[in-house]
Amino acid sequence: MLHCGKKHICAVVACIIFGSILICSWKDLQLQNNITRKFFPQATTASPAGQLCRGKPAQNAITALKDNRTFIISPYFDDRESKVTLTRVIGIVHHEDVKQLYCWFCCPPDGKIYVSKAEIDVHSDRFGFPYGAADIVCLEPENCDPTHVSIHQSPRGNIDQLPRFEIKNRKAETFSVDFTVCISAMFGNYNNVLQFIQSMEMYKILGVQKVVIYKNNCSHLMEKVLKFYVEEGTVEIIPWPINSHLKVSSKWHFMQDGTHIGYYGQIAALNDCIYRNMQRSKFVVLNDADEIILPLKHPDWKSMMSSLQEQNPGTGIFLFENHIFPETISTHMFNISSWNTVPGVNILQHVHREPDRKDVINPKKMIIDPRKVIQTSVHSVLRAYGNSVNVPMDVALIYHCRVPLQGNLPRESLIRDTTLWRYNLSLVMNVNKVLYQTVL
């Protein structure tokens, strides 16, 4: 958690006038454990009318800086620390090569530019890869509500050549949805169409209004399904061409194989998704498309989370145990003939889960209050304002239908768990509606 230290007054390092834009930079901004409110002197020169912000507007979800060691995703306004106002830029950096960055703030309406030195906080869960998710954090100048920021390796330069990013979350909003699911990243020509539709329809039955997908690539058929959900208003697609910038690995840990970042930059995408939905969603759910958090004591997520919050006041992170339902073990129930032509797994036919393994902790996925999270990894939150709680398995578990982890176990050693079937009537009807409008 961030803490405020005592106040200091920063000295102006340099003031450089480009045309009639005043640019001031401050040295040694101590952020994170020693964030302080700085004194920004009043500017004396205004920009010409119509030149409030220069630079090229960033067009892509991932923008490479000129050093090709820094990749910017998006900046977000963050005022959760008392007495300080920050811009937190979600990015990806080389953990050794990127030592110094500056935020070039654009301050309307007079167009002055303030340059603030950034603290580069590479997330601790890099798993050995040279590149990792990072927070690039800058104090915002006083008497300024910057709408845009550029990131540069130097406090000096020509702003016309810098990509310019809109600072999101600056305007407070009321929650438009209760639950948003973040899925990152869809890659490998993804074609598990039937299971994806089943997961989407289960999310909606459980109370989800929005699913954000960081899409690298998928099959043509899957594109048709995504188009349907986008037009329906359920899905938001964030293009995620990370392999255009870095050598990506489909593994989560570094294999000494020359790759730069693990699992298609999943951690950076998850962090971006949290901040992207911080002001518009009451809860954010971090899981994969083949995972469903199944409540056992409640009919849906809203009633489950209301109960969990009541029992755990002050908690912002709720962790749910992952349990494997191997796709290799099936039942003859719900063998729906029209579904057999659709590529992918029929989850209704897989209701046997693997038993817990001795001395092996089941990984977890999360439902979080995004306003209480600073940094997240895949299976846990790295830094937060609120407490975390492990949700008991008798309250909910993650139904994860995939290839087995304990493939040698005979069928009789698995645990028959038909919790999913409680939803079968609605699920079958809803999946059929989608299939007839997209695939069949």
Buried (B, 14 or more C-beta within 10 A) or exposed (E): EBEBEEEBEBEEEEBBEBEEBBBBBBEEBBBBEBBBBBBBEEBEEBBEEEEBBBBEEBEBBBBBBEBEBBBBBBBBBBEBBEEBBBBBBBBBBBBEEBEEBBBBBBBBEBBBBBBBBBBBBBBEBBBEBBBBBBBBBBBBBEEBBBBBBBBBBEBEBEBEEBBBBEBBBBEEEEEEBBBBBBBBBBBEEBBBBBBBBBBBBBBBBBBBBBBBBBBBBBBEBBBEBBEBBBEEEBBBBBEBEBBEBBBBBEEBEBEEEEBBBBBBBBBBBBBBBBBBBBBBBBBBBBBBBBBBBBBBEBEBBBEBBEBBBEEBEEBBBBBBBBBBBBBEBBBEEBEBEEBEEBBBBBBBBBBBBBEEEEEEEBEBBBBBBBBBBBBBBBBBBBBBBBEBBEBEBEBBBBBBBBEBEEEEBEEEEBEEBEBBBBBEEEBBEBBBEBBEEBBE
